[in-house]
């Protein structure tokens, strides 16, 4: 994931980037810092892309609102979070489809809620390409309930359909892990999307389409930890 921080205060950029790395993890995130709106516009013109942008509204040369408008004209659709000490400026943000407004100085609980919502939005919009019966099919990650290994094949289960593809579960797991942290191995034969877990009872996991999956003893602790973390973060 690549996130831009555009703010003319160096110490504030450092504070925010450290908070982002703490939340998302250094292996899953690259923070790119800019001190003025014109710099981020130039970066986009050169082909740099972002999954999300934090823009300070009050910068000396090209402010956040102006930069956001320019980014939208350049075709940037990534969510924009404005940073401001003046709440009354929030209404203008809706003209450039602002995702959130965060006050300065940052309040930790507000930032955590924003990051949780941001991660959900980004992951909901991601998809994976699978090849089935000679066709390439685009599957949204949010629709993928679980994957099941069947000998040399892989059964990919969605709410309204499923695909059987020639693929190893370990390879599929590796590809998904680069896109999302919501997919967890619960058994040597199952990979489940935490978003679709309804409950865990004993050595079984009940998922949103009514199926019941087995959890191996070796995977139970890691699964419970991941599920608890997901529930806590979703409740923020």
C-alpha angles and dihedrals in degrees: 000000000000120000127182123215113195114184133130093224110086095198091051091050089052092048093050095043091052090051090050093049090048091053102040100026128244094259093056100041141059116191115202115196128209129176099206139027094244090061094056092046090053091049091054091048087056091055103264112148131200136198091209140356133215109203127186109223094209111058123144102239114016108013126208097261092051091045092049092051090050091048092052090050088053089055099257108153098172116125115271122212113195122213115209145150090206112072092186089073091064095092091064089058093069089068088068096037097254115200097204144343120226122193123229124265091045121247109215097218092051092048092049092050090049092049092049091051091044093053091049091051094048095046093045089058096050124096141184130222118229128181115225127171092342095311131105111230124193111218122189110229091227090061095050108098101177145327125229127200114227111182103287094347134077124219111210110197125203129172096263104020145010138215131211111209137174099252142117116246091226091056092047090049091051092051093048093048089062090058105035143007093214098088115089131182108233098168137006086261102039138065114181135195108232090213089068099045110116099178145335118227120176109310094342135090120205114208134197098266092055098259120135118217130196122241118208119226091239092057099039098090094047091045093051091047092051092046093049091049091049092050093048093049092045090053095053 
